[in-house]
Amino acid sequence: MSTPDVRPVGDLPDAIGKTAARELSTHGIRSLADAASHAPKELLAIHGVGPKAIRILTEALAEKGMSWSAR
């Protein structure tokens, strides 16, 4: 079964992959600001979001002068 590609999702980088993008969107995370409001550990608990997606999101946040929540 093929994973539907919902990208682009807001300003989330396409490089996070289609599964991560779909799952983040399903959980209401549709922008870098939405992602930043969570701790990486919380996002890693979402099926389909792995260390690679977190690394890519961390880089994208840094480029925008943003960082993860201190939760």
mmJSON file of the N, C-alpha and C atoms, coordinates in Angstrom:
{"data_MODEL":{"atom_site":{
"group_PDB":["ATOM","ATOM","ATOM","ATOM","ATOM","ATOM","ATOM","ATOM","ATOM","ATOM","ATOM","ATOM","ATOM","ATOM","ATOM","ATOM","ATOM","ATOM","ATOM","ATOM","ATOM","ATOM","ATOM","ATOM","ATOM","ATOM","ATOM","ATOM","ATOM","ATOM","ATOM","ATOM","ATOM","ATOM","ATOM","ATOM","ATOM","ATOM","ATOM","ATOM","ATOM","ATOM","ATOM","ATOM","ATOM","ATOM","ATOM","ATOM","ATOM","ATOM","ATOM","ATOM","ATOM","ATOM","ATOM","ATOM","ATOM","ATOM","ATOM","ATOM","ATOM","ATOM","ATOM","ATOM","ATOM","ATOM","ATOM","ATOM","ATOM","ATOM","ATOM","ATOM","ATOM","ATOM","ATOM","ATOM","ATOM","ATOM","ATOM","ATOM","ATOM","ATOM","ATOM","ATOM","ATOM","ATOM","ATOM","ATOM","ATOM","ATOM","ATOM","ATOM","ATOM","ATOM","ATOM","ATOM","ATOM","ATOM","ATOM","ATOM","ATOM","ATOM","ATOM","ATOM","ATOM","ATOM","ATOM","ATOM","ATOM","ATOM","ATOM","ATOM","ATOM","ATOM","ATOM","ATOM","ATOM","ATOM","ATOM","ATOM","ATOM","ATOM","ATOM","ATOM","ATOM","ATOM","ATOM","ATOM","ATOM","ATOM","ATOM","ATOM","ATOM","ATOM","ATOM","ATOM","ATOM","ATOM","ATOM","ATOM","ATOM","ATOM","ATOM","ATOM","ATOM","ATOM","ATOM","ATOM","ATOM","ATOM","ATOM","ATOM","ATOM","ATOM","ATOM","ATOM","ATOM","ATOM","ATOM","ATOM","ATOM","ATOM","ATOM","ATOM","ATOM","ATOM","ATOM","ATOM","ATOM","ATOM","ATOM","ATOM","ATOM","ATOM","ATOM","ATOM","ATOM","ATOM","ATOM","ATOM","ATOM","ATOM","ATOM","ATOM","ATOM","ATOM","ATOM","ATOM","ATOM","ATOM","ATOM","ATOM","ATOM","ATOM","ATOM","ATOM","ATOM","ATOM","ATOM","ATOM","ATOM","ATOM","ATOM","ATOM","ATOM","ATOM","ATOM","ATOM","ATOM","ATOM","ATOM","ATOM","ATOM"],
"id":[1,2,3,4,5,6,7,8,9,10,11,12,13,14,15,16,17,18,19,20,21,22,23,24,25,26,27,28,29,30,31,32,33,34,35,36,37,38,39,40,41,42,43,44,45,46,47,48,49,50,51,52,53,54,55,56,57,58,59,60,61,62,63,64,65,66,67,68,69,70,71,72,73,74,75,76,77,78,79,80,81,82,83,84,85,86,87,88,89,90,91,92,93,94,95,96,97,98,99,100,101,102,103,104,105,106,107,108,109,110,111,112,113,114,115,116,117,118,119,120,121,122,123,124,125,126,127,128,129,130,131,132,133,134,135,136,137,138,139,140,141,142,143,144,145,146,147,148,149,150,151,152,153,154,155,156,157,158,159,160,161,162,163,164,165,166,167,168,169,170,171,172,173,174,175,176,177,178,179,180,181,182,183,184,185,186,187,188,189,190,191,192,193,194,195,196,197,198,199,200,201,202,203,204,205,206,207,208,209,210,211,212,213],
"type_symbol":["N","C","C","N","C","C","N","C","C","N","C","C","N","C","C","N","C","C","N","C","C","N","C","C","N","C","C","N","C","C","N","C","C","N","C","C","N","C","C","N","C","C","N","C","C","N","C","C","N","C","C","N","C","C","N","C","C","N","C","C","N","C","C","N","C","C","N","C","C","N","C","C","N","C","C","N","C","C","N","C","C","N","C","C","N","C","C","N","C","C","N","C","C","N","C","C","N","C","C","N","C","C","N","C","C","N","C","C","N","C","C","N","C","C","N","C","C","N","C","C","N","C","C","N","C","C","N","C","C","N","C","C","N","C","C","N","C","C","N","C","C","N","C","C","N","C","C","N","C","C","N","C","C","N","C","C","N","C","C","N","C","C","N","C","C","N","C","C","N","C","C","N","C","C","N","C","C","N","C","C","N","C","C","N","C","C","N","C","C","N","C","C","N","C","C","N","C","C","N","C","C","N","C","C","N","C","C","N","C","C","N","C","C"],
"label_atom_id":["N","CA","C","N","CA","C","N","CA","C","N","CA","C","N","CA","C","N","CA","C","N","CA","C","N","CA","C","N","CA","C","N","CA","C","N","CA","C","N","CA","C","N","CA","C","N","CA","C","N","CA","C","N","CA","C","N","CA","C","N","CA","C","N","CA","C","N","CA","C","N","CA","C","N","CA","C","N","CA","C","N","CA","C","N","CA","C","N","CA","C","N","CA","C","N","CA","C","N","CA","C","N","CA","C","N","CA","C","N","CA","C","N","CA","C","N","CA","C","N","CA","C","N","CA","C","N","CA","C","N","CA","C","N","CA","C","N","CA","C","N","CA","C","N","CA","C","N","CA","C","N","CA","C","N","CA","C","N","CA","C","N","CA","C","N","CA","C","N","CA","C","N","CA","C","N","CA","C","N","CA","C","N","CA","C","N","CA","C","N","CA","C","N","CA","C","N","CA","C","N","CA","C","N","CA","C","N","CA","C","N","CA","C","N","CA","C","N","CA","C","N","CA","C","N","CA","C","N","CA","C","N","CA","C","N","CA","C","N","CA","C","N","CA","C","N","CA","C"],
"label_alt_id":[null,null,null,null,null,null,null,null,null,null,null,null,null,null,null,null,null,null,null,null,null,null,null,null,null,null,null,null,null,null,null,null,null,null,null,null,null,null,null,null,null,null,null,null,null,null,null,null,null,null,null,null,null,null,null,null,null,null,null,null,null,null,null,null,null,null,null,null,null,null,null,null,null,null,null,null,null,null,null,null,null,null,null,null,null,null,null,null,null,null,null,null,null,null,null,null,null,null,null,null,null,null,null,null,null,null,null,null,null,null,null,null,null,null,null,null,null,null,null,null,null,null,null,null,null,null,null,null,null,null,null,null,null,null,null,null,null,null,null,null,null,null,null,null,null,null,null,null,null,null,null,null,null,null,null,null,null,null,null,null,null,null,null,null,null,null,null,null,null,null,null,null,null,null,null,null,null,null,null,null,null,null,null,null,null,null,null,null,null,null,null,null,null,null,null,null,null,null,null,null,null,null,null,null,null,null,null,null,null,null,null,null,null],
"label_comp_id":["MET","MET","MET","SER","SER","SER","THR","THR","THR","PRO","PRO","PRO","ASP","ASP","ASP","VAL","VAL","VAL","ARG","ARG","ARG","PRO","PRO","PRO","VAL","VAL","VAL","GLY","GLY","GLY","ASP","ASP","ASP","LEU","LEU","LEU","PRO","PRO","PRO","ASP","ASP","ASP","ALA","ALA","ALA","ILE","ILE","ILE","GLY","GLY","GLY","LYS","LYS","LYS","THR","THR","THR","ALA","ALA","ALA","ALA","ALA","ALA","ARG","ARG","ARG","GLU","GLU","GLU","LEU","LEU","LEU","SER","SER","SER","THR","THR","THR","HIS","HIS","HIS","GLY","GLY","GLY","ILE","ILE","ILE","ARG","ARG","ARG","SER","SER","SER","LEU","LEU","LEU","ALA","ALA","ALA","ASP","ASP","ASP","ALA","ALA","ALA","ALA","ALA","ALA","SER","SER","SER","HIS","HIS","HIS","ALA","ALA","ALA","PRO","PRO","PRO","LYS","LYS","LYS","GLU","GLU","GLU","LEU","LEU","LEU","LEU","LEU","LEU","ALA","ALA","ALA","ILE","ILE","ILE","HIS","HIS","HIS","GLY","GLY","GLY","VAL","VAL","VAL","GLY","GLY","GLY","PRO","PRO","PRO","LYS","LYS","LYS","ALA","ALA","ALA","ILE","ILE","ILE","ARG","ARG","ARG","ILE","ILE","ILE","LEU","LEU","LEU","THR","THR","THR","GLU","GLU","GLU","ALA","ALA","ALA","LEU","LEU","LEU","ALA","ALA","ALA","GLU","GLU","GLU","LYS","LYS","LYS","GLY","GLY","GLY","MET","MET","MET","SER","SER","SER","TRP","TRP","TRP","SER","SER","SER","ALA","ALA","ALA","ARG","ARG","ARG"],
"label_asym_id":["A","A","A","A","A","A","A","A","A","A","A","A","A","A","A","A","A","A","A","A","A","A","A","A","A","A","A","A","A","A","A","A","A","A","A","A","A","A","A","A","A","A","A","A","A","A","A","A","A","A","A","A","A","A","A","A","A","A","A","A","A","A","A","A","A","A","A","A","A","A","A","A","A","A","A","A","A","A","A","A","A","A","A","A","A","A","A","A","A","A","A","A","A","A","A","A","A","A","A","A","A","A","A","A","A","A","A","A","A","A","A","A","A","A","A","A","A","A","A","A","A","A","A","A","A","A","A","A","A","A","A","A","A","A","A","A","A","A","A","A","A","A","A","A","A","A","A","A","A","A","A","A","A","A","A","A","A","A","A","A","A","A","A","A","A","A","A","A","A","A","A","A","A","A","A","A","A","A","A","A","A","A","A","A","A","A","A","A","A","A","A","A","A","A","A","A","A","A","A","A","A","A","A","A","A","A","A","A","A","A","A","A","A"],
"label_entity_id":["1","1","1","1","1","1","1","1","1","1","1","1","1","1","1","1","1","1","1","1","1","1","1","1","1","1","1","1","1","1","1","1","1","1","1","1","1","1","1","1","1","1","1","1","1","1","1","1","1","1","1","1","1","1","1","1","1","1","1","1","1","1","1","1","1","1","1","1","1","1","1","1","1","1","1","1","1","1","1","1","1","1","1","1","1","1","1","1","1","1","1","1","1","1","1","1","1","1","1","1","1","1","1","1","1","1","1","1","1","1","1","1","1","1","1","1","1","1","1","1","1","1","1","1","1","1","1","1","1","1","1","1","1","1","1","1","1","1","1","1","1","1","1","1","1","1","1","1","1","1","1","1","1","1","1","1","1","1","1","1","1","1","1","1","1","1","1","1","1","1","1","1","1","1","1","1","1","1","1","1","1","1","1","1","1","1","1","1","1","1","1","1","1","1","1","1","1","1","1","1","1","1","1","1","1","1","1","1","1","1","1","1","1"],
"label_seq_id":[1,1,1,2,2,2,3,3,3,4,4,4,5,5,5,6,6,6,7,7,7,8,8,8,9,9,9,10,10,10,11,11,11,12,12,12,13,13,13,14,14,14,15,15,15,16,16,16,17,17,17,18,18,18,19,19,19,20,20,20,21,21,21,22,22,22,23,23,23,24,24,24,25,25,25,26,26,26,27,27,27,28,28,28,29,29,29,30,30,30,31,31,31,32,32,32,33,33,33,34,34,34,35,35,35,36,36,36,37,37,37,38,38,38,39,39,39,40,40,40,41,41,41,42,42,42,43,43,43,44,44,44,45,45,45,46,46,46,47,47,47,48,48,48,49,49,49,50,50,50,51,51,51,52,52,52,53,53,53,54,54,54,55,55,55,56,56,56,57,57,57,58,58,58,59,59,59,60,60,60,61,61,61,62,62,62,63,63,63,64,64,64,65,65,65,66,66,66,67,67,67,68,68,68,69,69,69,70,70,70,71,71,71],
"pdbx_PDB_ins_code":[null,null,null,null,null,null,null,null,null,null,null,null,null,null,null,null,null,null,null,null,null,null,null,null,null,null,null,null,null,null,null,null,null,null,null,null,null,null,null,null,null,null,null,null,null,null,null,null,null,null,null,null,null,null,null,null,null,null,null,null,null,null,null,null,null,null,null,null,null,null,null,null,null,null,null,null,null,null,null,null,null,null,null,null,null,null,null,null,null,null,null,null,null,null,null,null,null,null,null,null,null,null,null,null,null,null,null,null,null,null,null,null,null,null,null,null,null,null,null,null,null,null,null,null,null,null,null,null,null,null,null,null,null,null,null,null,null,null,null,null,null,null,null,null,null,null,null,null,null,null,null,null,null,null,null,null,null,null,null,null,null,null,null,null,null,null,null,null,null,null,null,null,null,null,null,null,null,null,null,null,null,null,null,null,null,null,null,null,null,null,null,null,null,null,null,null,null,null,null,null,null,null,null,null,null,null,null,null,null,null,null,null,null],
"Cartn_x":[0.842,0.0,0.883,0.619,1.393,0.906,1.847,1.509,1.121,-0.076,-0.461,0.476,0.822,1.719,0.878,0.85,0.049,0.889,2.165,3.049,2.683,2.86,3.419,2.392,2.908,2.085,2.617,1.86,2.286,3.71,4.524,5.924,6.852,6.276,7.122,7.956,9.242,10.085,9.649,9.598,9.23,10.193,11.423,12.454,12.142,11.159,10.835,10.206,9.731,9.138,7.625,7.027,5.565,4.858,5.415,4.76,4.781,5.941,6.043,5.124,5.111,4.257,2.786,2.366,0.976,0.631,1.487,1.203,1.225,2.157,2.171,0.891,0.495,-0.729,-1.947,-1.989,-3.088,-3.167,-2.007,-1.943,-2.019,-2.429,-2.637,-1.379,-0.284,0.972,1.153,0.853,0.828,1.777,2.647,3.616,4.81,5.885,7.047,6.695,5.847,5.43,4.682,3.821,3.12,4.131,5.105,6.119,6.919,7.3,8.125,7.417,6.098,5.356,5.415,6.067,6.239,7.72,8.013,9.393,9.639,10.864,11.155,10.695,10.844,10.436,8.949,8.127,6.691,6.424,7.145,6.933,7.452,8.531,9.063,8.076,7.163,6.151,5.069,5.042,4.061,4.596,3.81,4.2,4.532,5.681,6.083,7.001,7.206,8.114,9.347,10.465,11.687,12.776,13.953,15.08,15.453,15.334,15.659,14.718,13.416,12.444,12.736,13.088,13.396,14.639,15.657,16.876,16.549,15.745,15.371,14.534,13.611,12.788,13.656,14.612,15.513,16.285,16.793,17.521,16.613,15.386,14.435,14.048,13.856,13.54,14.696,15.933,17.109,17.23,16.934,16.996,16.025,14.925,13.891,14.083,15.181,15.416,14.493,13.988,13.054,13.73,13.135,13.652,12.489,12.814,11.818,11.318,10.133,9.577,10.447,10.499,11.293,10.483,9.383,8.525,9.298],
"Cartn_y":[-1.186,0.0,1.243,2.153,3.375,4.432,5.186,6.275,7.49,8.062,9.247,10.414,11.186,12.32,13.579,14.124,15.311,16.59,16.435,17.604,18.52,19.823,20.504,20.663,20.648,20.912,22.204,23.275,24.578,24.877,25.309,25.594,24.493,23.306,22.182,21.753,21.466,21.068,19.734,19.673,18.434,17.298,17.644,16.634,15.747,16.126,15.267,13.957,13.923,12.701,12.734,11.959,12.008,11.399,10.357,9.751,10.71,11.299,12.25,13.449,13.975,15.12,14.78,13.613,13.197,13.037,12.369,12.114,13.401,14.289,15.569,16.341,16.382,17.073,16.476,15.152,14.459,14.856,15.161,15.551,17.071,17.794,19.233,20.066,19.452,20.175,20.443,21.694,22.04,23.184,23.548,24.62,24.441,25.159,25.122,25.672,26.691,27.235,26.177,25.409,24.316,23.304,22.938,21.964,22.5,23.777,24.382,24.431,24.357,24.405,23.082,22.104,20.787,20.531,19.595,19.131,18.019,17.866,16.797,15.422,15.185,13.899,13.624,14.662,14.502,14.095,14.739,14.43,13.039,12.635,11.291,10.206,10.546,9.582,9.355,10.192,10.048,9.034,8.015,7.004,7.677,7.342,7.895,9.094,9.6,10.73,10.187,10.195,9.637,10.675,10.212,11.121,11.966,11.41,12.182,13.375,13.156,14.255,15.311,14.888,15.839,16.652,16.004,16.716,17.761,17.386,18.307,19.465,19.162,20.215,21.144,20.586,21.395,22.382,21.908,22.773,23.858,23.481,24.451,25.503,25.073,26.019,27.002,26.485,27.341,28.373,27.965,28.895,30.045,29.793,30.83,31.543,31.207,31.825,31.304,30.087,29.485,28.296,27.839,26.659,25.876,24.691,23.814,24.359,23.944,24.253,23.594,24.195,23.64,22.672,22.176,21.257,20.09],
"Cartn_z":[0.0,0.0,0.0,-0.893,-1.027,-0.039,0.495,1.406,0.589,0.822,0.065,0.381,-0.62,-0.446,-0.28,0.931,1.226,1.163,0.82,0.781,-0.37,-0.246,0.914,2.026,3.24,4.417,5.015,4.848,5.355,4.93,5.901,5.604,6.117,6.391,6.788,5.587,5.803,4.675,4.069,2.752,2.063,2.399,2.737,3.006,4.204,5.036,6.188,5.737,4.506,3.96,4.001,3.119,3.004,4.198,4.801,5.963,7.149,7.419,8.53,8.292,7.073,6.767,7.001,6.534,6.705,8.182,8.93,10.339,11.164,10.888,11.604,11.306,10.039,9.656,10.364,10.426,11.11,12.585,13.169,14.583,14.763,13.72,13.821,13.694,13.267,13.113,11.626,11.244,9.829,9.479,10.438,10.184,11.108,10.793,11.674,13.056,13.101,14.404,15.218,14.547,15.245,15.777,14.939,15.352,16.53,16.466,17.512,18.859,18.854,20.115,20.865,20.283,20.886,21.125,21.988,22.166,21.141,20.672,19.72,20.22,21.512,22.104,21.86,21.93,21.683,20.232,19.315,17.901,17.558,18.198,17.961,18.39,19.276,19.734,18.68,17.641,16.559,15.554,15.28,14.293,12.968,12.41,11.117,11.222,12.438,12.641,13.352,12.64,13.188,13.363,13.764,14.001,12.785,11.584,10.376,10.24,10.442,10.346,11.407,12.613,13.687,13.329,12.772,12.371,11.307,10.325,9.249,9.798,10.686,11.298,12.153,12.889,13.716,12.844,11.707,10.777,10.209,9.841,9.282,10.326,11.567,12.639,12.827,12.857,13.054,11.938,10.704,9.568,9.73,10.424,10.648,11.99,12.714,14.025,15.102,14.901,15.858,16.529,17.636,18.313,18.924,19.405,20.007,21.342,21.716,23.034,24.1,25.245,26.351,27.197,26.68,27.441,27.974],
"occupancy":[1.0,1.0,1.0,1.0,1.0,1.0,1.0,1.0,1.0,1.0,1.0,1.0,1.0,1.0,1.0,1.0,1.0,1.0,1.0,1.0,1.0,1.0,1.0,1.0,1.0,1.0,1.0,1.0,1.0,1.0,1.0,1.0,1.0,1.0,1.0,1.0,1.0,1.0,1.0,1.0,1.0,1.0,1.0,1.0,1.0,1.0,1.0,1.0,1.0,1.0,1.0,1.0,1.0,1.0,1.0,1.0,1.0,1.0,1.0,1.0,1.0,1.0,1.0,1.0,1.0,1.0,1.0,1.0,1.0,1.0,1.0,1.0,1.0,1.0,1.0,1.0,1.0,1.0,1.0,1.0,1.0,1.0,1.0,1.0,1.0,1.0,1.0,1.0,1.0,1.0,1.0,1.0,1.0,1.0,1.0,1.0,1.0,1.0,1.0,1.0,1.0,1.0,1.0,1.0,1.0,1.0,1.0,1.0,1.0,1.0,1.0,1.0,1.0,1.0,1.0,1.0,1.0,1.0,1.0,1.0,1.0,1.0,1.0,1.0,1.0,1.0,1.0,1.0,1.0,1.0,1.0,1.0,1.0,1.0,1.0,1.0,1.0,1.0,1.0,1.0,1.0,1.0,1.0,1.0,1.0,1.0,1.0,1.0,1.0,1.0,1.0,1.0,1.0,1.0,1.0,1.0,1.0,1.0,1.0,1.0,1.0,1.0,1.0,1.0,1.0,1.0,1.0,1.0,1.0,1.0,1.0,1.0,1.0,1.0,1.0,1.0,1.0,1.0,1.0,1.0,1.0,1.0,1.0,1.0,1.0,1.0,1.0,1.0,1.0,1.0,1.0,1.0,1.0,1.0,1.0,1.0,1.0,1.0,1.0,1.0,1.0,1.0,1.0,1.0,1.0,1.0,1.0,1.0,1.0,1.0,1.0,1.0,1.0],
"B_iso_or_equiv":[0.0,0.0,0.0,0.0,0.0,0.0,0.0,0.0,0.0,0.0,0.0,0.0,0.0,0.0,0.0,0.0,0.0,0.0,0.0,0.0,0.0,0.0,0.0,0.0,0.0,0.0,0.0,0.0,0.0,0.0,0.0,0.0,0.0,0.0,0.0,0.0,0.0,0.0,0.0,0.0,0.0,0.0,0.0,0.0,0.0,0.0,0.0,0.0,0.0,0.0,0.0,0.0,0.0,0.0,0.0,0.0,0.0,0.0,0.0,0.0,0.0,0.0,0.0,0.0,0.0,0.0,0.0,0.0,0.0,0.0,0.0,0.0,0.0,0.0,0.0,0.0,0.0,0.0,0.0,0.0,0.0,0.0,0.0,0.0,0.0,0.0,0.0,0.0,0.0,0.0,0.0,0.0,0.0,0.0,0.0,0.0,0.0,0.0,0.0,0.0,0.0,0.0,0.0,0.0,0.0,0.0,0.0,0.0,0.0,0.0,0.0,0.0,0.0,0.0,0.0,0.0,0.0,0.0,0.0,0.0,0.0,0.0,0.0,0.0,0.0,0.0,0.0,0.0,0.0,0.0,0.0,0.0,0.0,0.0,0.0,0.0,0.0,0.0,0.0,0.0,0.0,0.0,0.0,0.0,0.0,0.0,0.0,0.0,0.0,0.0,0.0,0.0,0.0,0.0,0.0,0.0,0.0,0.0,0.0,0.0,0.0,0.0,0.0,0.0,0.0,0.0,0.0,0.0,0.0,0.0,0.0,0.0,0.0,0.0,0.0,0.0,0.0,0.0,0.0,0.0,0.0,0.0,0.0,0.0,0.0,0.0,0.0,0.0,0.0,0.0,0.0,0.0,0.0,0.0,0.0,0.0,0.0,0.0,0.0,0.0,0.0,0.0,0.0,0.0,0.0,0.0,0.0,0.0,0.0,0.0,0.0,0.0,0.0],
"pdbx_formal_charge":[null,null,null,null,null,null,null,null,null,null,null,null,null,null,null,null,null,null,null,null,null,null,null,null,null,null,null,null,null,null,null,null,null,null,null,null,null,null,null,null,null,null,null,null,null,null,null,null,null,null,null,null,null,null,null,null,null,null,null,null,null,null,null,null,null,null,null,null,null,null,null,null,null,null,null,null,null,null,null,null,null,null,null,null,null,null,null,null,null,null,null,null,null,null,null,null,null,null,null,null,null,null,null,null,null,null,null,null,null,null,null,null,null,null,null,null,null,null,null,null,null,null,null,null,null,null,null,null,null,null,null,null,null,null,null,null,null,null,null,null,null,null,null,null,null,null,null,null,null,null,null,null,null,null,null,null,null,null,null,null,null,null,null,null,null,null,null,null,null,null,null,null,null,null,null,null,null,null,null,null,null,null,null,null,null,null,null,null,null,null,null,null,null,null,null,null,null,null,null,null,null,null,null,null,null,null,null,null,null,null,null,null,null],
"auth_seq_id":[1,1,1,2,2,2,3,3,3,4,4,4,5,5,5,6,6,6,7,7,7,8,8,8,9,9,9,10,10,10,11,11,11,12,12,12,13,13,13,14,14,14,15,15,15,16,16,16,17,17,17,18,18,18,19,19,19,20,20,20,21,21,21,22,22,22,23,23,23,24,24,24,25,25,25,26,26,26,27,27,27,28,28,28,29,29,29,30,30,30,31,31,31,32,32,32,33,33,33,34,34,34,35,35,35,36,36,36,37,37,37,38,38,38,39,39,39,40,40,40,41,41,41,42,42,42,43,43,43,44,44,44,45,45,45,46,46,46,47,47,47,48,48,48,49,49,49,50,50,50,51,51,51,52,52,52,53,53,53,54,54,54,55,55,55,56,56,56,57,57,57,58,58,58,59,59,59,60,60,60,61,61,61,62,62,62,63,63,63,64,64,64,65,65,65,66,66,66,67,67,67,68,68,68,69,69,69,70,70,70,71,71,71],
"auth_comp_id":["MET","MET","MET","SER","SER","SER","THR","THR","THR","PRO","PRO","PRO","ASP","ASP","ASP","VAL","VAL","VAL","ARG","ARG","ARG","PRO","PRO","PRO","VAL","VAL","VAL","GLY","GLY","GLY","ASP","ASP","ASP","LEU","LEU","LEU","PRO","PRO","PRO","ASP","ASP","ASP","ALA","ALA","ALA","ILE","ILE","ILE","GLY","GLY","GLY","LYS","LYS","LYS","THR","THR","THR","ALA","ALA","ALA","ALA","ALA","ALA","ARG","ARG","ARG","GLU","GLU","GLU","LEU","LEU","LEU","SER","SER","SER","THR","THR","THR","HIS","HIS","HIS","GLY","GLY","GLY","ILE","ILE","ILE","ARG","ARG","ARG","SER","SER","SER","LEU","LEU","LEU","ALA","ALA","ALA","ASP","ASP","ASP","ALA","ALA","ALA","ALA","ALA","ALA","SER","SER","SER","HIS","HIS","HIS","ALA","ALA","ALA","PRO","PRO","PRO","LYS","LYS","LYS","GLU","GLU","GLU","LEU","LEU","LEU","LEU","LEU","LEU","ALA","ALA","ALA","ILE","ILE","ILE","HIS","HIS","HIS","GLY","GLY","GLY","VAL","VAL","VAL","GLY","GLY","GLY","PRO","PRO","PRO","LYS","LYS","LYS","ALA","ALA","ALA","ILE","ILE","ILE","ARG","ARG","ARG","ILE","ILE","ILE","LEU","LEU","LEU","THR","THR","THR","GLU","GLU","GLU","ALA","ALA","ALA","LEU","LEU","LEU","ALA","ALA","ALA","GLU","GLU","GLU","LYS","LYS","LYS","GLY","GLY","GLY","MET","MET","MET","SER","SER","SER","TRP","TRP","TRP","SER","SER","SER","ALA","ALA","ALA","ARG","ARG","ARG"],
"auth_asym_id":["A","A","A","A","A","A","A","A","A","A","A","A","A","A","A","A","A","A","A","A","A","A","A","A","A","A","A","A","A","A","A","A","A","A","A","A","A","A","A","A","A","A","A","A","A","A","A","A","A","A","A","A","A","A","A","A","A","A","A","A","A","A","A","A","A","A","A","A","A","A","A","A","A","A","A","A","A","A","A","A","A","A","A","A","A","A","A","A","A","A","A","A","A","A","A","A","A","A","A","A","A","A","A","A","A","A","A","A","A","A","A","A","A","A","A","A","A","A","A","A","A","A","A","A","A","A","A","A","A","A","A","A","A","A","A","A","A","A","A","A","A","A","A","A","A","A","A","A","A","A","A","A","A","A","A","A","A","A","A","A","A","A","A","A","A","A","A","A","A","A","A","A","A","A","A","A","A","A","A","A","A","A","A","A","A","A","A","A","A","A","A","A","A","A","A","A","A","A","A","A","A","A","A","A","A","A","A","A","A","A","A","A","A"],
"auth_atom_id":["N","CA","C","N","CA","C","N","CA","C","N","CA","C","N","CA","C","N","CA","C","N","CA","C","N","CA","C","N","CA","C","N","CA","C","N","CA","C","N","CA","C","N","CA","C","N","CA","C","N","CA","C","N","CA","C","N","CA","C","N","CA","C","N","CA","C","N","CA","C","N","CA","C","N","CA","C","N","CA","C","N","CA","C","N","CA","C","N","CA","C","N","CA","C","N","CA","C","N","CA","C","N","CA","C","N","CA","C","N","CA","C","N","CA","C","N","CA","C","N","CA","C","N","CA","C","N","CA","C","N","CA","C","N","CA","C","N","CA","C","N","CA","C","N","CA","C","N","CA","C","N","CA","C","N","CA","C","N","CA","C","N","CA","C","N","CA","C","N","CA","C","N","CA","C","N","CA","C","N","CA","C","N","CA","C","N","CA","C","N","CA","C","N","CA","C","N","CA","C","N","CA","C","N","CA","C","N","CA","C","N","CA","C","N","CA","C","N","CA","C","N","CA","C","N","CA","C","N","CA","C","N","CA","C","N","CA","C","N","CA","C","N","CA","C","N","CA","C"],
"pdbx_PDB_model_num":[1,1,1,1,1,1,1,1,1,1,1,1,1,1,1,1,1,1,1,1,1,1,1,1,1,1,1,1,1,1,1,1,1,1,1,1,1,1,1,1,1,1,1,1,1,1,1,1,1,1,1,1,1,1,1,1,1,1,1,1,1,1,1,1,1,1,1,1,1,1,1,1,1,1,1,1,1,1,1,1,1,1,1,1,1,1,1,1,1,1,1,1,1,1,1,1,1,1,1,1,1,1,1,1,1,1,1,1,1,1,1,1,1,1,1,1,1,1,1,1,1,1,1,1,1,1,1,1,1,1,1,1,1,1,1,1,1,1,1,1,1,1,1,1,1,1,1,1,1,1,1,1,1,1,1,1,1,1,1,1,1,1,1,1,1,1,1,1,1,1,1,1,1,1,1,1,1,1,1,1,1,1,1,1,1,1,1,1,1,1,1,1,1,1,1,1,1,1,1,1,1,1,1,1,1,1,1,1,1,1,1,1,1]
}}}
